[in-house]
Amino acid sequence: MKKKIKILVTGSNGYIGTKLCEYLVKQKYDVMGLDSNFFSKCQFYKIKYRYKYKSMDIRDVADDFLKKFDILIHLAGISNNPVENFKNKNKIYEITRAYTKRIALKCKKNNIKFIFASSCSVYGESNKQNLKEESLCNPISHYSKNKLDIEYDLKKISNNKFNPIILRISTVFGFSPKMRLDLALTMFLVMARTQGIIKLNSDGQSWRPHLYLDDLIKVFELCINYSNKKTMVINVGSNENNYKLIDVAKIIANLTNSKIEFLNKKNTNILIKDKTVNYGKDRRSYIVNFDKFNKIFPDFKFTPLLTGLKKDLKFCDNLNFSNKILNNKKYFRLHYLEHLITTKKISKNLRLIKIAKS
């Protein structure tokens, strides 16, 4: 009987992690989640496939615990960009960088395969199209700079026995038990269904590559079973799913018979505003090339954007959520994180003060 691959997923109770762990359990992997449990109260719908997990700060992981695993998938980190009330944004990301390097070094010591969730946002503000893995990166947010810093650290500590796989992930959309509504396409869908109006923070002229969450989950499985001989950086997504945000908004508006509006300074819902958008312009714009992924995994087929949106609309309609959902900070990660800090559930160095019930 073939030995089960033992997998540890950090950030297991988040948007991607929950869906990933569910899938891995369903596929009969021996999987355990590790999470600080900041977002235990942010469940959007019930988890179908239960998985083992340990509530622990990643900074406290010891070798004795870690060495039981064959593979570590590292999702843990601060998502997107801190809201304005975080006074020292750099310090927050320094914490993320430090604990990632620490856990990676432990994986290196214990011969554990390391898969890191980076982001296509490292390309940042780019006038070029067809951005490949070796293209110049121009990150313009703390989040994307942090991802690139971590990539640098992983490359620096790699050797002929420790070869991380670094996945530069496209902008994800799709539903998860630990939902995020601060992701553009999903926010558009929920706006369309609850209000009949899609509100854009910007003029919508920025480009993004888009990736269906179910596809991303299967990409992680591909990497679990892929034997790479050197450290690899791979753009994850489809050439056909590069779209301007305004064009995606128009597709969703057409599917839902909704209108499109552009936010202005009078908007009172701070949850759906994006602090990196100034005067209607979003400097983050990148058209990404995914030929390398296609060469490594030639048989994998990504879900076309329109197909994914239609699936999400059907799923969305079955959830029957409240029209007030877009006013609930639980589904806007950084606003909820700020709430946990201001209510002293989490310290300013991102330590859980009071463990929330899962």
Secondary structure as UniProt FT lines:
FT   STRAND          6..10
FT   TURN            11..13
FT   HELIX           15..26
FT   TURN            27..28
FT   STRAND          30..35
FT   TURN            38..41
FT   STRAND          52..55
FT   HELIX           58..60
FT   HELIX           63..66
FT   TURN            67..68
FT   STRAND          71..74
FT   TURN            84..85
FT   HELIX           89..109
FT   TURN            110..111
FT   STRAND          113..119
FT   HELIX           120..123
FT   TURN            133..134
FT   HELIX           142..157
FT   STRAND          165..169
FT   STRAND          171..173
FT   TURN            177..178
FT   HELIX           184..195
FT   STRAND          197..200
FT   STRAND          207..212
FT   HELIX           213..224
FT   STRAND          232..236
FT   HELIX           239..241
FT   STRAND          242..244
FT   HELIX           245..256
FT   STRAND          259..262
FT   TURN            265..266
FT   HELIX           270..272
FT   TURN            275..276
FT   TURN            279..280
FT   HELIX           291..296
FT   TURN            298..299
FT   HELIX           305..319
FT   TURN            323..324
FT   HELIX           325..327
FT   HELIX           329..331
FT   HELIX           333..342
FT   TURN            343..344
FT   TURN            348..349
//
